[in-house]
Every structure is written in C-alpha cells, then in structure tokens.
Amino acid sequence: MTNVNLEHVHREVVMIKQDVELIKNILSEEGKLTEEAKKKLVEHFEGDYYKLRVGDYRALVDVDFEKSIILVQVLDHRNRIYKGR
C-alpha cells in the first residue's frame, strides 16, 4: 500500500467514527430519538434543516419525529460545514 491509500483509509475510519458518535448522541438503545436529541433538534432548526453538534463536528439533518428517522445530509468539521450554504 502506498501512503496515499493509507491516508484514504484513515479518512474513511475517521468518518465512520464520526457517524457512530453522532448516532450514540441522538438515539436511545431502542433506536428511538432521545428526548434530549429532540429538544436539541427543535432548538437548532435552521429553516431547511436541523443542526446537531457533536464535539467539533456539525451534522445538518432532516428529521421525521414520528418515525424517529434522521437523515444526515452533511457531516463535517464546524469550520467547514456552513461554507457554501
């Protein structure tokens, strides 16, 4: 493997870890939205999407509260997430 391939694999692993952390912060063990997550989502409605904070990262999401479905539209570092929006 070359360094380029290893860097790509590392980025993929980091992204997967970010996804897992996001899920752990918004879903209960039963797979339902936690009450805390619902509260945070409603507080951070930005017009076309909801905003979730996970450490230094931000997720812009669509939410179906009845079905407890969250569709992550964008997940990125807080310094980059809003550029171009």
N, C-alpha and C positions, 0 to 999 in steps of 0.2 A: 504494500500500500504506500502511496505517496503521502506527503504532508497535506496536500490539497484534499485528498479523500478523508484523511483523519479529521481535518478541520470540519468538513461537511458532516461527518458522523457526529462529532462533538456538538455542532449546532443542532442537529436533529434530537440528540439526547436532551439538550437544554430545553428545547421546545416541548418535548414530551413531559419533562419535569414541571414546566410551567403549567401545562394543561392539567396535570394531576393536582397541583397545588390549587389551581382555580376551582376544580371540581370539589376538592375537600373543603373549601371555604364556603361553598354555596349549596351543597347537597347534604342531606342527612344520611344516615346509614341505610335508610329505607329507599333512598333515591329521590326523595321529595325535597323541594326547596325549603331551606331552613327559614324560620321566622326572621332571623337576623338578616339573611340574604334578601328576603322580600322587602324588609324595611330599607336596606341599603339601596336596593334597585329603585324603589319608588323615590327615594331622596335624590337619586342621581339620574333622573330622566333628562335626556339632552335633546328632546324633540323627535329625532328619528330613531334613537337607540337608547339603551340603558348603558350605564358605565359602572364597571366593577373595578375596584382596586385590590391588587394582590401584591403586596410589597412594593417594589419599584415598577411593577407592571400594571397595565391597564387593559381591560377587555371591554370592547364595545359589543353589546349583545342584543338580540331580540328575545322576548320572553312571552311564553304562554303560561300565565299563572295558574289556570285551571288544570292544565296537564303537567305542570312542573317541568316544562321544557325550556331549555335555554340554548339558543343557537349562537355560538360565538362567531361574530363577523370578523373581528380583528383582535389580535392579542400581540402586544408589543411593549417595549420599554416606554415609560412615561415621557421621556424626552422626544420620542418619535411618533407616538400614537396619533396626535392631533394634526401633524403636518399634512397638508394636502386635503384636509377635511373642510 
